[in-house]
Amino acid sequence: DPSFVAYTDKKELIVGQAAKRQALNNPHNAFYSVVIFEIDSNGILSVTAKDKGTGQQQSVTIEGTSNLSNDEIDQMVKDAELNAEADSIAKDKINTFDKGNFYLQSGQKRLAELSPEEQTESRWIRFSKLMQNLENCLKEQDLLKCEKFIEEYERFSNDTNNTDVDLDDHV
């Protein structure tokens, strides 16, 4: 499967499905390229990139042995282990903001589909306020608030009656 890479408006790198959504949802703001990495049994890396907008394609093959000593490799492994926790935290943060953006898009779509009668129901008014709060915390990149509003969104979505969920503004 191809890998997707994109940048947010704040120049933050995002990868995978989040980047794919970024590219597909912001075609005016992002370019869409498919990059395929292949490693053969001899350790030769082939990389192919195709720009979906222009159709241009480029390939490169990387082969050869490492110029790193065993000590340098061991140090790199140790550094990776030391940074594993920070990397995990960064990954969780990216996943939280990705989930928040997905919920925001889904929620805004649901609100747009409401009938005029439904728009006046208190649960949908509260849900609309939740969407505003979620949008604000995503813009501010406030992880704790986003986690809280994501949790409220999930409670709202899981509650079949949507009547006893407290969606008051907690900002």
C-alpha positions in Angstrom: 0.0 0.0 0.0 1.2 3.5 -0.7 2.2 5.9 2.1 0.8 9.4 2.3 2.6 12.4 3.7 1.2 16.0 4.1 1.7 19.1 6.1 -0.9 20.9 8.2 -1.4 24.7 8.0 1.0 25.0 10.9 3.7 23.1 8.9 3.3 19.9 11.0 4.1 16.7 9.2 1.3 14.1 9.1 1.5 10.7 7.6 -0.7 7.7 6.7 -4.5 8.0 6.5 -4.4 11.4 8.2 -2.3 12.8 5.3 -4.5 11.1 2.8 -7.6 12.8 4.3 -5.6 16.1 4.4 -4.8 15.8 0.7 -8.3 14.7 -0.3 -10.1 17.3 1.8 -7.8 20.2 0.9 -7.0 19.8 -2.8 -6.4 23.5 -3.2 -4.0 23.5 -0.3 -2.1 20.2 -0.7 -0.7 18.2 -3.4 -1.3 14.5 -3.6 1.5 12.1 -4.4 1.7 8.3 -4.0 5.1 7.1 -2.8 5.9 3.4 -2.9 8.8 1.9 -1.0 10.0 -1.6 -1.9 12.9 -3.5 -0.3 14.1 -6.6 -1.9 15.8 -9.6 -0.3 19.2 -8.1 -1.0 18.4 -5.0 1.0 18.0 -2.8 -2.1 15.5 0.0 -1.7 13.4 1.2 -4.6 11.3 4.3 -4.2 8.7 5.4 -6.8 6.7 8.6 -6.4 3.8 9.6 -8.6 2.2 13.0 -8.5 -1.6 12.4 -8.9 -2.2 15.9 -10.1 0.3 16.0 -12.9 0.8 12.3 -13.5 4.6 12.7 -13.3 6.5 9.8 -11.9 10.0 9.4 -10.7 11.9 6.4 -9.3 15.2 5.9 -7.4 17.0 2.8 -6.3 19.3 2.9 -3.3 21.7 0.1 -2.8 25.0 -0.6 -1.1 26.3 -1.3 2.3 26.2 0.9 5.4 29.2 3.0 6.2 28.2 3.0 9.9 30.3 1.1 12.4 28.7 -1.3 14.9 29.2 1.3 17.6 27.3 3.9 15.6 24.5 1.5 14.9 24.4 0.5 18.6 24.2 4.2 19.6 21.4 4.8 17.1 19.4 1.9 18.6 20.0 3.3 22.1 18.9 6.8 21.0 15.8 5.3 19.5 15.0 3.4 22.7 15.6 6.6 24.8 13.2 8.5 22.5 10.5 5.8 22.3 8.4 7.4 25.0 8.5 10.9 23.4 7.8 9.3 20.0 4.8 7.5 21.5 3.5 10.7 23.1 3.9 12.5 19.8 2.1 9.7 17.9 -0.8 9.8 20.5 -1.1 13.6 20.1 -1.3 13.3 16.3 -3.8 10.5 16.6 -6.0 12.6 18.9 -6.0 15.6 16.6 -6.7 13.3 13.6 -9.6 11.7 15.4 -10.9 15.2 16.5 -10.7 16.4 12.9 -12.6 13.4 11.7 -15.3 13.8 14.3 -15.6 17.5 13.5 -16.1 16.8 9.8 -18.6 14.0 10.6 -20.4 16.2 13.1 -20.6 19.2 10.9 -22.0 17.0 8.1 -24.6 15.6 10.4 -25.6 19.1 11.5 -25.9 20.2 7.9 -28.3 17.3 7.2 -30.7 18.2 10.1 -34.3 19.2 9.2 -35.4 22.7 10.4 -37.4 20.9 13.2 -34.4 19.0 14.4 -32.3 22.1 14.4 -34.4 23.5 17.3 -34.1 20.4 19.4 -32.0 20.9 22.5 -29.8 17.9 21.9 -28.8 19.2 18.5 -28.2 22.7 19.8 -25.9 21.2 22.5 -24.3 19.0 19.8 -23.7 22.2 17.7 -22.0 23.8 20.7 -19.9 20.7 21.1 -18.8 21.0 17.4 -17.8 24.6 18.0 -15.8 23.7 21.1 -14.1 20.8 19.2 -13.3 23.1 16.3 -11.8 25.8 18.7 -9.6 23.3 20.6 -8.3 21.9 17.3 -7.4 25.4 16.1 -5.7 26.0 19.4 -4.0 22.6 19.3 -5.1 22.2 22.9 -4.7 18.4 23.5 -6.5 18.2 26.8 -9.6 20.0 25.7 -9.6 18.0 22.4 -9.5 14.7 24.3 -12.4 15.9 26.5 -14.6 17.0 23.6 -13.7 13.8 21.6 -14.9 11.8 24.6 -18.1 13.9 24.7 -18.6 13.3 21.0 -18.2 9.6 21.5 -20.7 9.6 24.4 -23.2 11.5 22.3 -22.7 9.2 19.3 -23.0 6.0 21.5 -26.1 7.2 23.3 -29.1 6.0 21.2 -31.5 8.6 22.8 -28.9 11.4 23.0 -30.9 12.8 25.9 -28.9 12.3 29.0 -25.5 13.4 27.7 -24.1 16.6 29.2 -22.7 18.7 26.4 -22.4 21.9 28.2 -19.5 24.2 27.5 -16.6 23.1 29.6 -14.1 25.6 28.3 
